[in-house]
Amino acid sequence: MRAQRHGTRVQMVTSRLLLLSLGYVASSEVPVRFPPPPPSLIAPGTVYRFDGWQLQTCWKSPRAVQGEALQAYSSKHFYLEKSWRVPNATASTAAIVFVTPDNCSVHTAHSTHPRTELRDLSVDDWSWPTATPPTTTHRLTATLVVDHAAAGKPETVIAQIHGSVNEERAKIVKLRWTGGLVEARVKKPDPPYDEIGLPLGHYNCGDVLQYEIVADGATGKLVVTVNGKQVEYSPPVNTKDRFYFKAGNYNQCDGLCN
């Protein structure tokens, strides 16, 4: 995965078809649908470039990996499956597998849920919308499959735009999968900025999802598309905040789910 600049547009793209095979385990008693990690774990960096990305883990060591260390990094929660069979197709692809167990050892600041998640560092955290020209539009795209979810609370966030200020408005959007329902989770325009969901379809475990998240710099509109279905929204924004993309498996279950 790499970040490319196209004029004033910052676009997150994949070098080929990027399949993020997302899975997490509720407990040792819950059957796992995704294949077990191979005996010799392969670093996703052997196929994909992670320039401009930091991996945030759910363990004390390492808590975060980036740069050349990320190119060589693999674990039982982040590895490459070299020949993952695309559902309902004859083709196979190299899949980056994100596994986030409920019983992790650490959370990031201001969170109570575990994650195996990429954080964008390819550009400086950005102001949005852009007050003066030239305006900048930020775009994140990915193709993925959720292939296992905790039985007690089958819910994970697969992408985000987040801010740096510790407030509700910083949570610009969370693209969330809940028991098959995919929603763009956004904030109401007025305090206390309660969260609402904009539905984008229902997709079971194993269904392929192709998403695009666009933050339009000129209009302040958020445009989210999943498998061709699109929603638009103008979220409340703290113009003093700075924002960034995240993508991966932010498990909304915890050790008490089951």
Backbone bond lengths (Angstrom), bond angles and torsions (degrees), N, CA, C in turn:
res aa  C-N    CA-C-N  psi(-1)  N-CA   C-N-CA  omega(-1)  CA-C   N-CA-C  phi
1 M - - - 1.451 - - 1.518 108.22 -
2 R 1.322 117.09 140.64 1.441 119.34 -178.23 1.510 109.65 -146.73
3 A 1.310 115.91 160.49 1.456 120.91 176.80 1.511 108.55 -104.49
4 Q 1.320 116.78 135.82 1.450 121.48 178.69 1.508 109.36 -125.69
5 R 1.326 116.39 144.86 1.446 121.95 174.06 1.521 108.85 -99.40
6 H 1.313 117.24 135.12 1.452 123.07 174.78 1.523 106.76 -126.51
7 G 1.348 117.35 90.82 1.450 120.35 -175.72 1.518 109.35 63.82
8 T 1.325 115.87 -124.10 1.461 119.57 179.50 1.514 111.86 -91.10
9 R 1.303 116.90 2.96 1.458 120.80 -178.26 1.519 110.02 -97.21
10 V 1.301 116.02 133.42 1.463 120.98 174.12 1.513 107.05 -104.47
11 Q 1.323 116.99 120.83 1.458 121.03 -175.07 1.509 109.92 -124.81
12 M 1.327 116.31 129.75 1.444 121.64 173.54 1.524 107.86 -90.97
13 V 1.313 116.65 120.81 1.455 119.55 -175.78 1.518 109.07 -131.80
14 T 1.310 115.35 172.98 1.452 120.60 174.39 1.510 108.54 -111.70
15 S 1.335 114.66 150.72 1.451 117.99 179.72 1.523 111.45 -71.16
16 R 1.318 115.89 -27.94 1.461 122.81 173.13 1.521 106.45 -141.54
17 L 1.336 117.11 -159.77 1.457 118.46 169.82 1.519 107.39 -64.19
18 L 1.313 116.41 121.46 1.464 120.83 177.98 1.511 108.33 -102.04
19 L 1.296 115.78 115.53 1.463 120.25 176.16 1.509 107.67 -107.58
20 L 1.317 116.97 113.24 1.441 121.26 174.78 1.514 106.99 -95.39
21 S 1.328 116.57 106.31 1.464 120.26 -178.83 1.510 107.95 -89.10
22 L 1.338 116.69 102.94 1.452 121.35 -171.74 1.520 110.61 -96.25
23 G 1.318 116.85 132.35 1.452 118.89 177.08 1.503 110.83 -153.33
24 Y 1.326 116.95 149.84 1.454 119.43 173.14 1.522 109.44 -147.60
25 V 1.316 114.58 155.09 1.457 121.57 -171.83 1.519 109.40 -109.23
26 A 1.334 116.80 130.34 1.465 120.09 179.79 1.527 111.10 -75.01
27 S 1.310 117.70 -45.19 1.455 121.53 178.32 1.516 106.94 -165.45
28 S 1.322 115.88 173.14 1.459 118.97 -178.19 1.519 111.98 -66.71
29 E 1.352 117.26 -17.81 1.461 119.44 -179.70 1.531 112.69 -84.26
30 V 1.332 117.38 -14.84 1.460 120.37 -176.31 1.522 109.52 -87.33
31 P 1.327 119.19 126.60 1.461 119.94 -179.93 1.521 111.41 -64.03
32 V 1.305 115.71 142.65 1.452 122.16 -177.33 1.515 109.33 -102.50
33 R 1.346 116.97 127.79 1.455 120.66 -177.21 1.517 112.60 -87.77
34 F 1.328 116.63 -26.99 1.455 116.93 -179.43 1.523 109.78 -80.28
35 P 1.339 117.69 154.13 1.469 119.78 -179.20 1.522 110.62 -62.18
36 P 1.331 117.78 145.91 1.452 119.61 177.47 1.522 110.46 -66.31
37 P 1.331 117.54 154.95 1.457 119.19 177.90 1.516 111.31 -57.78
38 P 1.318 117.63 141.35 1.466 119.49 177.46 1.525 110.38 -64.20
39 P 1.347 117.15 156.30 1.468 119.67 -178.50 1.522 112.57 -56.09
40 S 1.340 116.30 -38.49 1.456 121.11 177.43 1.526 107.86 -109.31
41 L 1.326 116.61 104.60 1.455 120.88 -175.24 1.528 111.04 -69.61
42 I 1.315 115.52 133.16 1.457 121.57 -178.70 1.518 109.03 -101.31
43 A 1.308 117.55 131.87 1.458 121.63 178.94 1.522 109.61 -71.48
44 P 1.340 118.46 129.87 1.465 120.13 175.09 1.518 112.97 -55.42
45 G 1.328 116.67 -25.93 1.465 120.62 179.54 1.510 114.53 -66.47
46 T 1.336 117.78 -9.64 1.462 119.23 174.82 1.525 111.15 -72.60
47 V 1.330 117.68 -18.68 1.468 122.64 179.18 1.525 111.39 -115.85
48 Y 1.342 117.33 -41.90 1.460 122.00 -173.78 1.526 110.87 -109.42
49 R 1.338 115.51 146.19 1.452 121.10 172.13 1.527 109.47 -90.07
50 F 1.332 115.95 137.31 1.455 121.21 179.65 1.526 111.12 -114.89
51 D 1.329 116.30 30.37 1.454 119.36 176.02 1.529 109.29 -57.66
52 G 1.314 116.88 128.45 1.456 120.09 177.55 1.512 114.46 83.13
53 W 1.335 118.09 13.97 1.463 120.92 178.74 1.529 110.35 -125.77
54 Q 1.316 115.43 146.67 1.454 122.32 170.54 1.522 108.17 -119.98
55 L 1.332 117.51 133.17 1.449 121.61 175.46 1.519 108.91 -92.47
56 Q 1.344 116.02 123.10 1.461 121.77 174.87 1.517 108.04 -101.10
57 T 1.322 116.47 125.02 1.457 121.53 -175.98 1.527 110.43 -104.46
58 C 1.311 115.81 173.46 1.468 120.74 179.19 1.526 111.07 -105.44
59 W 1.339 116.70 23.18 1.457 120.59 -179.03 1.520 110.88 -125.63
60 K 1.328 116.51 157.84 1.454 120.78 -176.56 1.517 112.03 -66.04
61 S 1.324 116.29 -31.68 1.455 118.67 -179.03 1.530 110.39 -145.29
62 P 1.341 116.98 117.94 1.456 125.95 -5.72 1.528 110.59 -85.32
63 R 1.314 116.95 146.34 1.472 120.04 177.35 1.523 111.14 -80.06
64 A 1.346 115.61 -30.79 1.461 120.20 179.70 1.521 108.96 -149.39
65 V 1.338 115.49 145.19 1.467 121.51 -179.60 1.524 107.43 -135.86
66 Q 1.325 117.18 138.14 1.458 119.71 178.92 1.528 109.93 -154.08
67 G 1.338 115.81 174.10 1.457 121.49 177.85 1.516 112.06 65.19
68 E 1.308 115.94 -147.33 1.460 120.68 -178.45 1.523 112.01 -65.18
69 A 1.324 117.33 -25.87 1.466 119.70 176.45 1.521 110.45 -64.02
70 L 1.335 117.42 -36.31 1.457 120.88 178.70 1.522 110.84 -70.89
71 Q 1.317 117.79 -34.23 1.466 120.41 177.85 1.525 111.63 -59.00
72 A 1.320 116.37 -32.24 1.465 120.66 -177.14 1.521 112.91 -99.75
73 Y 1.331 117.56 -0.70 1.465 120.61 -169.49 1.526 111.76 -86.94
74 S 1.314 115.31 140.02 1.467 122.33 168.50 1.517 108.09 -150.31
75 S 1.319 115.73 155.62 1.457 122.08 174.90 1.519 106.75 -154.59
76 K 1.329 117.24 177.29 1.462 119.79 178.51 1.523 111.29 -70.38
77 H 1.338 116.93 -5.55 1.462 121.24 177.97 1.525 112.68 -111.00
78 F 1.332 117.60 -2.39 1.464 121.32 -179.18 1.526 107.18 -155.05
79 Y 1.322 115.32 101.09 1.460 118.60 -176.02 1.522 110.11 -152.92
80 L 1.304 115.37 171.00 1.462 121.88 -178.95 1.520 109.60 -101.15
81 E 1.319 115.30 129.36 1.459 120.84 168.42 1.526 106.29 -102.41
82 K 1.321 116.92 109.96 1.464 121.06 -165.60 1.517 113.58 -67.13
83 S 1.316 118.24 -34.26 1.470 120.76 -175.81 1.513 109.48 -130.95
84 W 1.321 116.37 69.46 1.458 120.94 179.30 1.516 109.16 -82.59
85 R 1.311 116.46 127.35 1.462 121.43 -176.78 1.527 110.16 -79.21
86 V 1.309 116.61 118.35 1.454 121.08 178.59 1.528 108.57 -66.29
87 P 1.353 118.26 127.66 1.466 119.81 -179.08 1.527 111.90 -57.34
88 N 1.328 115.32 140.55 1.470 122.65 177.13 1.524 112.57 59.13
89 A 1.309 116.77 29.69 1.467 120.68 178.19 1.516 108.81 -146.27
90 T 1.314 115.43 161.03 1.461 120.33 178.61 1.516 111.66 -89.51
91 A 1.340 116.75 -14.47 1.458 120.14 -176.09 1.526 111.16 -82.13
92 S 1.313 115.76 159.20 1.453 121.71 172.04 1.521 107.81 -128.15
93 T 1.312 115.76 161.79 1.459 120.26 -178.37 1.516 109.05 -146.92
94 A 1.318 116.59 165.72 1.457 121.33 174.33 1.518 108.25 -82.08
95 A 1.324 117.71 120.19 1.462 122.44 -175.03 1.521 110.32 -108.37
96 I 1.325 115.03 137.55 1.461 120.81 169.41 1.525 107.21 -88.35
97 V 1.306 117.33 121.56 1.459 121.55 -175.79 1.527 109.23 -102.64
98 F 1.333 115.19 124.65 1.457 122.82 175.18 1.536 107.65 -109.88
99 V 1.316 118.01 117.53 1.466 122.39 178.32 1.524 107.73 -118.00
100 T 1.343 116.49 123.28 1.464 120.54 -179.36 1.523 109.48 -123.84
101 P 1.334 118.19 102.70 1.464 120.67 178.98 1.525 110.95 -74.82
102 D 1.330 115.59 157.38 1.457 119.98 179.12 1.534 111.74 -68.31
103 N 1.315 116.20 -37.86 1.471 121.02 -171.83 1.524 111.17 -90.15
104 C 1.331 116.52 57.54 1.459 120.19 179.94 1.527 110.02 -77.36
105 S 1.326 116.29 172.70 1.459 120.07 -177.58 1.512 113.22 -103.45
106 V 1.334 118.40 -8.58 1.456 119.24 -176.98 1.527 109.91 -156.32
107 H 1.332 116.35 151.89 1.451 123.37 172.09 1.517 108.77 -120.29
108 T 1.330 116.54 160.30 1.454 119.24 171.38 1.529 109.29 -76.37
109 A 1.342 116.17 168.62 1.459 121.11 -178.64 1.526 110.65 -59.00
110 H 1.339 115.79 141.95 1.468 124.15 175.82 1.527 112.63 64.91
111 S 1.333 117.75 23.09 1.459 121.27 179.38 1.515 110.06 -133.64
112 T 1.340 115.87 149.28 1.462 120.68 175.67 1.526 110.84 -116.22
113 H 1.329 117.59 11.34 1.458 121.44 -176.72 1.535 110.42 -122.64
114 P 1.326 116.26 148.36 1.462 120.10 -178.88 1.526 112.12 -81.69
115 R 1.314 115.73 158.48 1.457 119.60 -179.29 1.522 111.59 -149.02
116 T 1.327 115.54 149.71 1.461 123.78 162.50 1.517 102.90 -125.32
117 E 1.328 117.36 99.11 1.454 120.52 -161.22 1.527 110.60 -146.40
118 L 1.326 115.15 141.12 1.455 121.28 176.23 1.526 109.65 -90.39
119 R 1.328 115.01 137.73 1.461 122.17 178.70 1.525 107.56 -116.63
120 D 1.332 116.35 128.86 1.468 121.00 -176.69 1.523 111.34 -73.48
121 L 1.336 115.02 126.01 1.463 122.03 174.09 1.529 111.04 -123.51
122 S 1.327 117.29 10.50 1.468 120.50 -171.95 1.518 112.70 -68.45
123 V 1.335 116.07 -26.99 1.459 121.50 174.34 1.514 107.63 -133.36
124 D 1.324 116.71 161.87 1.457 119.39 175.25 1.526 109.38 -60.43
125 D 1.331 116.66 146.70 1.464 119.44 174.92 1.522 108.40 -51.62
126 W 1.333 116.19 138.34 1.459 120.04 -164.88 1.521 112.72 -112.16
127 S 1.334 113.79 146.98 1.448 120.19 171.28 1.521 108.15 -78.66
128 W 1.324 116.38 151.77 1.471 119.90 -176.82 1.519 109.71 -162.32
129 P 1.329 118.58 135.20 1.469 126.35 -7.26 1.525 111.66 -69.38
130 T 1.332 115.67 168.39 1.448 120.80 -177.72 1.521 109.11 -80.48
131 A 1.347 116.39 121.89 1.456 120.22 -173.92 1.527 112.83 -71.21
132 T 1.321 116.68 -36.23 1.456 120.44 -177.04 1.527 109.55 -130.80
133 P 1.348 118.19 152.85 1.472 120.81 177.84 1.524 110.14 -62.32
134 P 1.356 119.33 154.27 1.468 123.99 -2.07 1.529 111.72 -79.45
135 T 1.303 116.53 139.27 1.456 120.38 178.21 1.519 110.63 -77.92
136 T 1.319 116.08 151.81 1.460 121.65 -179.01 1.522 109.37 -124.97
137 T 1.317 115.95 128.49 1.456 121.62 174.65 1.522 108.91 -103.29
138 H 1.315 116.19 132.71 1.465 121.91 -178.03 1.519 108.84 -110.06
139 R 1.335 115.71 136.69 1.460 120.59 -171.27 1.531 109.98 -139.91
140 L 1.313 116.01 133.88 1.464 122.27 175.67 1.520 108.63 -125.64
141 T 1.338 117.22 130.49 1.465 121.14 177.07 1.521 109.26 -130.60
142 A 1.315 115.59 149.44 1.464 120.31 175.91 1.521 109.65 -162.74
143 T 1.317 115.24 160.26 1.463 123.65 172.56 1.515 107.51 -123.00
144 L 1.329 117.38 132.86 1.459 119.51 -173.17 1.517 111.73 -154.07
145 V 1.317 113.94 169.73 1.461 122.70 173.54 1.526 108.00 -135.64
146 V 1.322 117.25 131.76 1.471 121.83 166.11 1.523 105.69 -92.14
147 D 1.322 117.20 115.53 1.462 117.53 -174.26 1.521 114.10 -117.21
148 H 1.334 117.58 3.22 1.461 120.71 171.95 1.518 108.05 -160.64
149 A 1.333 116.71 142.66 1.458 121.36 178.58 1.518 109.60 -142.82
150 A 1.325 115.88 152.42 1.459 121.29 -179.65 1.525 110.08 -61.10
151 A 1.321 116.74 134.53 1.461 120.44 -177.55 1.522 111.80 -64.61
152 G 1.342 117.54 -37.67 1.452 120.93 -176.45 1.509 113.93 -73.32
153 K 1.324 116.84 -30.33 1.471 121.74 179.85 1.522 107.88 -154.19
154 P 1.329 117.56 84.50 1.468 120.74 -176.40 1.516 111.13 -77.25
155 E 1.326 116.27 85.07 1.462 120.05 -172.94 1.527 110.36 -151.36
156 T 1.334 116.21 130.53 1.452 121.05 174.95 1.518 109.64 -147.84
157 V 1.330 115.75 149.26 1.465 122.08 174.91 1.516 107.55 -96.87
158 I 1.339 116.65 124.54 1.464 120.81 -173.76 1.529 112.75 -101.82
159 A 1.329 117.74 -11.60 1.470 120.87 176.31 1.519 108.63 -163.73
160 Q 1.340 115.75 155.18 1.464 120.90 -179.07 1.520 111.31 -149.92
161 I 1.324 115.92 155.54 1.461 122.94 154.36 1.516 105.64 -114.93
162 H 1.319 115.72 125.50 1.464 120.59 -174.45 1.518 109.58 -132.23
163 G 1.329 115.74 151.91 1.452 121.64 176.00 1.511 112.04 -104.70
164 S 1.334 115.10 178.30 1.463 121.28 -176.25 1.521 113.02 -98.63
165 V 1.336 117.36 -17.72 1.464 120.87 179.09 1.525 108.94 -81.77
166 N 1.330 116.04 137.13 1.460 120.49 -178.18 1.524 110.08 -80.88
167 E 1.338 116.18 82.90 1.451 122.76 178.52 1.526 108.50 -155.82
168 E 1.330 116.29 165.96 1.460 120.35 -176.71 1.523 112.53 -64.56
169 R 1.336 117.85 -34.87 1.462 120.22 -179.18 1.521 112.95 -64.73
170 A 1.336 116.89 -17.80 1.470 119.54 179.31 1.521 111.91 -67.75
171 K 1.335 116.01 -20.92 1.465 120.29 -178.79 1.535 108.52 -88.24
172 I 1.339 114.95 76.87 1.469 120.80 -173.84 1.528 110.72 -60.11
173 V 1.326 116.96 -49.54 1.470 120.05 178.23 1.525 108.77 -157.30
174 K 1.325 115.08 142.46 1.462 122.66 169.68 1.523 106.83 -124.16
175 L 1.309 116.73 121.49 1.466 120.44 174.62 1.521 106.30 -87.48
176 R 1.338 115.41 109.73 1.469 120.43 -167.92 1.522 111.03 -118.93
177 W 1.344 114.65 137.37 1.467 123.23 174.19 1.522 106.97 -107.41
178 T 1.350 117.19 121.64 1.461 121.70 -178.41 1.523 109.29 -131.58
179 G 1.311 117.04 101.85 1.459 120.87 -179.87 1.516 113.12 56.25
180 G 1.312 116.81 26.20 1.465 122.45 -179.36 1.517 114.03 107.93
181 L 1.335 117.31 -26.10 1.463 120.61 178.50 1.527 109.81 -76.26
182 V 1.330 116.21 124.28 1.465 121.37 176.90 1.524 108.18 -104.57
183 E 1.324 116.05 127.10 1.459 121.98 -178.98 1.526 110.71 -134.17
184 A 1.320 115.67 148.94 1.462 121.76 163.85 1.523 105.72 -90.11
185 R 1.319 116.62 109.64 1.458 121.63 -178.98 1.529 108.45 -89.47
186 V 1.330 116.01 119.54 1.458 121.96 -174.72 1.527 109.26 -131.62
187 K 1.332 115.83 174.14 1.458 121.66 -177.99 1.524 111.28 -102.89
188 K 1.341 115.38 142.64 1.459 119.94 173.15 1.532 109.37 -62.74
189 P 1.335 117.24 155.40 1.469 119.61 -172.09 1.522 115.68 -70.75
190 D 1.339 118.19 -18.38 1.463 120.39 -174.69 1.528 111.29 -119.17
191 P 1.346 116.63 153.86 1.469 120.12 176.98 1.523 110.49 -55.47
192 P 1.348 118.59 144.81 1.469 128.06 7.25 1.525 113.68 -87.02
193 Y 1.333 117.68 22.04 1.464 122.45 176.65 1.529 112.44 59.22
194 D 1.326 115.10 52.71 1.460 120.06 176.12 1.530 110.25 -61.91
195 E 1.315 115.19 155.20 1.470 120.69 -176.30 1.524 110.83 -92.16
196 I 1.322 115.94 140.01 1.459 122.77 175.61 1.527 108.31 -130.30
197 G 1.327 115.89 162.62 1.460 120.85 -179.07 1.521 111.42 -116.13
198 L 1.324 116.43 132.85 1.461 122.87 173.77 1.528 106.99 -104.11
199 P 1.341 118.86 108.92 1.475 121.26 -171.99 1.522 112.64 -69.15
200 L 1.331 114.06 140.65 1.464 121.50 -179.49 1.526 112.58 -127.03
201 G 1.326 117.12 16.45 1.449 120.35 176.52 1.510 112.46 116.43
202 H 1.329 114.68 171.21 1.463 121.46 -179.25 1.526 108.48 -119.83
203 Y 1.331 115.94 124.57 1.459 121.96 -176.57 1.516 109.33 -135.99
204 N 1.318 115.99 124.79 1.456 121.14 -176.76 1.521 111.43 -76.86
205 C 1.315 115.57 168.66 1.463 119.76 170.47 1.526 108.71 -54.72
206 G 1.307 116.57 131.91 1.457 121.65 179.96 1.516 114.21 97.34
207 D 1.333 118.23 -14.58 1.462 120.48 177.53 1.529 109.83 -76.86
208 V 1.320 116.22 140.67 1.459 121.18 178.45 1.529 109.77 -80.02
209 L 1.322 115.83 132.24 1.463 122.49 176.86 1.522 109.03 -116.01
210 Q 1.310 115.96 129.64 1.459 121.75 171.43 1.521 107.24 -115.88
211 Y 1.328 116.32 119.19 1.457 118.08 -177.39 1.519 112.00 -123.50
212 E 1.323 114.22 158.53 1.458 122.76 173.05 1.527 107.45 -141.84
213 I 1.323 116.05 129.95 1.457 122.34 175.56 1.518 107.90 -118.44
214 V 1.326 116.64 123.76 1.459 121.97 -176.90 1.524 108.98 -122.83
215 A 1.326 116.30 126.41 1.462 122.56 171.95 1.521 106.89 -107.07
216 D 1.335 116.43 103.85 1.461 121.80 -175.79 1.527 109.59 -76.43
217 G 1.320 116.11 118.02 1.452 120.51 -174.40 1.509 114.40 -70.20
218 A 1.333 116.96 -27.84 1.460 120.37 -176.66 1.521 111.94 -81.73
219 T 1.328 117.19 -41.77 1.465 121.19 -172.53 1.523 113.80 -99.34
220 G 1.340 118.21 -17.89 1.455 120.95 -174.09 1.507 112.76 75.01
221 K 1.340 116.75 13.41 1.458 120.25 178.76 1.522 110.96 -86.64
222 L 1.315 114.01 144.90 1.452 123.06 173.91 1.528 107.41 -104.98
223 V 1.340 117.06 127.31 1.460 121.80 179.21 1.525 107.79 -123.06
224 V 1.333 116.54 120.03 1.464 121.47 -178.39 1.523 108.47 -121.53
225 T 1.324 116.00 129.11 1.464 121.94 -178.84 1.520 109.21 -126.04
226 V 1.337 116.92 132.09 1.465 122.76 174.82 1.516 107.94 -130.70
227 N 1.329 115.76 119.07 1.475 121.80 179.25 1.530 111.97 48.86
228 G 1.317 115.83 41.28 1.456 121.12 175.36 1.521 115.07 91.13
229 K 1.333 118.79 -16.64 1.463 121.36 178.53 1.524 108.86 -88.78
230 Q 1.338 116.32 133.70 1.464 120.83 -170.61 1.527 111.72 -127.91
231 V 1.340 114.99 142.00 1.459 121.53 171.50 1.524 108.37 -128.92
232 E 1.339 116.35 149.00 1.453 123.18 176.07 1.523 109.23 -122.86
233 Y 1.329 115.22 146.97 1.461 119.06 -178.24 1.524 108.24 -158.52
234 S 1.327 115.88 146.95 1.466 121.65 174.53 1.526 107.88 -110.50
235 P 1.327 118.21 95.90 1.468 120.89 -174.44 1.522 111.60 -77.23
236 P 1.330 116.80 158.47 1.468 119.44 171.77 1.521 109.77 -69.49
237 V 1.315 116.91 135.64 1.464 120.78 -173.84 1.520 109.85 -132.63
238 N 1.319 115.80 134.80 1.459 122.34 169.14 1.523 107.10 -85.08
239 T 1.323 117.25 109.48 1.471 120.46 -173.88 1.522 112.64 -67.82
240 K 1.329 117.52 -11.56 1.467 120.31 176.48 1.526 112.03 -89.14
241 D 1.315 117.01 -9.01 1.462 121.10 -178.91 1.526 109.93 -81.76
242 R 1.330 116.03 166.80 1.462 122.79 176.38 1.530 107.85 -130.81
243 F 1.327 116.85 142.58 1.458 121.48 -165.58 1.526 112.38 -122.21
244 Y 1.345 115.34 164.83 1.454 122.29 -179.31 1.521 109.44 -158.75
245 F 1.336 115.52 159.28 1.468 122.22 176.55 1.524 110.56 -89.76
246 K 1.341 114.89 152.30 1.459 122.26 168.13 1.524 108.05 -137.18
247 A 1.335 116.48 149.73 1.466 120.68 -179.97 1.521 108.79 -150.98
248 G 1.327 116.25 137.62 1.461 119.58 178.13 1.511 111.59 153.84
249 N 1.324 115.67 -134.89 1.469 122.10 -174.22 1.524 108.52 -130.40
250 Y 1.338 116.34 92.15 1.455 123.58 -179.75 1.522 107.27 -100.10
251 N 1.309 115.26 87.39 1.461 124.56 -172.65 1.523 110.85 -63.49
252 Q 1.344 117.18 121.23 1.459 120.56 -178.56 1.525 112.70 -90.42
253 C 1.314 116.35 5.45 1.455 121.80 171.44 1.530 108.08 -89.66
254 D 1.304 117.61 173.01 1.447 121.93 171.60 1.531 107.90 -149.10
255 G 1.312 117.15 -172.67 1.457 119.97 -173.86 1.521 114.68 -63.49
256 L 1.327 116.86 -12.59 1.471 120.64 -178.65 1.524 112.60 -97.49
257 C 1.330 118.19 4.38 1.465 120.06 -173.80 1.510 112.16 -64.42
258 N 1.297 118.70 -43.00 1.459 121.30 -172.52 1.523 110.54 -113.64
